Amino acid sequence: MILVSSCLAGLNVRYNGTNCLDNKIQKLIDEKLALTVCPELLGGFSIPREPAEIVGGNGEDVLDGKAKVVEKSGKDVTELYVKGAYETLKKAQEVKASVVVLKEYSPSCGSSMIYNGEFKGKKIAGNGVTSALLKRNGINVVSEERLDDFL
C-alpha cells in the first residue's frame, strides 16, 4: 500500500483550501493502490488556515525541540504539526505502507526541500515534520516530484 498526501489526490485540504492534483497519484487512488492522508488535518488544523513555515531549522529540529513551526502571524503551531506527524506515522504503520508520497516544500510533508521560515518564498534543503518522523521510523518517503523514480 502507498500512502499519499491528500492534496496530491485532488482533495482541497491545503492551507488555502486548494489542492495539488497529480494525475499519477489519482490513478493510484483509483486503482486502490494508495490511500490519502493529511498530517495537518490529523493534527487538528482546519481549512483554510494560515500558511506556516519551520523557523530555526527543519523537521528533525522540530521533533528534537530545537525549532518551531510558526504561522505567518507569528502563532506557534508546533504542537499540532507534531501531533499530525505521529498520527500519520500510526496510519502508515497500520496499512503497512511501502512508501509515503508527500507534498514537497510543506512544513509537514517536504521530503527534501522546505521553506526557510521567512515567508518570502525561499526554499532550503530539509524535511518537514512528518517526513522527518516517518524517515526516523524507517519508512520510505518521496515527494511527488520523485514519484517516477519509485514507480
C-alpha positions in Angstrom: 0.0 0.0 0.0 1.1 3.5 -0.8 0.1 6.5 1.4 -0.2 9.8 -0.4 -0.8 13.4 0.6 -4.5 14.2 0.3 -3.8 17.4 -1.7 -2.0 15.4 -4.3 -5.1 13.2 -4.8 -7.1 16.3 -5.6 -8.7 16.9 -2.1 -9.0 20.6 -1.2 -7.1 20.4 2.1 -4.1 22.8 1.6 -3.9 25.8 3.9 -5.7 27.9 1.3 -8.4 25.4 0.5 -6.9 24.2 -2.8 -5.3 21.0 -4.0 -2.2 20.0 -6.0 -3.8 17.2 -8.1 -1.2 14.8 -9.5 -2.7 12.6 -12.2 -0.4 9.7 -11.4 -1.4 9.8 -7.8 -5.1 10.0 -8.7 -4.6 6.8 -10.8 -3.0 5.0 -7.9 -6.1 6.0 -5.7 -8.5 4.9 -8.5 -6.7 1.5 -8.7 -6.9 1.1 -4.9 -3.1 1.0 -4.6 -2.9 4.1 -2.5 -4.7 5.8 0.5 -4.8 9.5 1.3 -3.5 11.2 4.4 -3.2 14.9 5.5 -0.9 15.3 8.5 -2.1 18.9 9.1 -5.8 17.8 9.3 -4.8 14.9 11.5 -3.0 17.4 13.8 -6.2 19.4 14.2 -6.0 22.2 11.7 -9.0 23.4 9.7 -9.3 24.6 6.1 -8.5 27.3 5.3 -5.6 28.1 7.8 -2.7 30.4 7.9 0.4 29.5 6.0 3.1 28.1 8.3 6.9 27.5 8.0 9.5 25.9 10.2 11.6 28.6 12.0 15.0 27.8 13.3 15.8 24.5 11.5 14.0 21.6 9.8 11.6 18.8 10.7 14.2 16.9 12.6 14.9 20.0 14.7 11.2 20.4 15.4 11.0 16.8 16.6 14.1 17.4 18.8 12.6 20.6 20.3 15.2 22.9 18.7 12.9 24.6 16.1 9.3 25.6 15.8 6.5 25.7 13.2 5.0 29.2 13.1 2.1 30.7 11.2 2.7 33.8 9.2 1.1 35.9 12.0 3.7 34.5 14.5 1.5 31.9 16.2 3.4 28.8 17.3 1.6 25.7 15.9 4.4 23.2 16.6 2.3 21.0 18.8 -0.3 20.5 16.0 2.4 19.6 13.4 4.0 17.1 15.7 0.6 15.6 16.6 -0.2 15.2 12.9 3.2 13.6 12.2 2.6 11.0 14.9 -1.0 10.3 13.6 0.4 9.9 10.1 3.1 7.5 11.3 0.4 5.5 13.0 -1.6 5.3 9.8 1.4 4.3 7.7 2.2 1.5 10.1 -1.4 0.3 10.3 -1.6 0.0 6.5 2.0 -1.3 6.2 2.8 1.4 3.7 5.7 0.5 1.4 6.2 4.2 0.6 4.7 7.5 1.5 4.4 10.2 -1.2 4.2 13.6 0.4 3.9 17.2 -1.0 7.3 18.8 -1.4 8.0 22.2 0.4 5.4 21.7 3.1 6.4 22.2 6.7 4.7 18.8 7.3 5.4 16.9 4.1 8.5 18.3 2.5 10.9 15.3 1.9 13.9 17.2 0.6 13.0 20.9 0.4 11.1 23.2 2.8 10.5 26.9 3.0 13.2 28.7 5.1 10.9 30.2 7.8 10.9 33.8 6.5 7.7 33.7 4.5 9.4 35.1 1.4 9.2 32.0 -0.8 12.9 31.0 -0.3 13.4 27.2 -0.1 16.2 25.3 1.7 17.2 21.6 1.9 15.4 19.8 4.7 12.5 17.6 5.7 9.1 18.7 7.1 8.0 17.4 10.5 6.0 14.4 9.2 8.7 13.4 6.7 11.3 13.5 9.4 9.3 11.3 11.7 8.5 8.8 9.1 12.1 8.6 8.0 13.3 8.2 11.6 11.0 5.2 11.7 12.3 3.5 8.6 9.5 4.5 6.3 10.4 5.4 2.7 9.3 8.9 1.9 9.4 10.5 -1.5 8.0 13.7 -2.9 5.5 13.8 -5.8 8.5 15.2 -7.9 10.3 11.8 -7.4 7.3 9.5 -7.8 8.5 8.3 -11.2 11.7 7.0 -9.5 9.7 4.9 -7.2 7.2 3.6 -9.8 
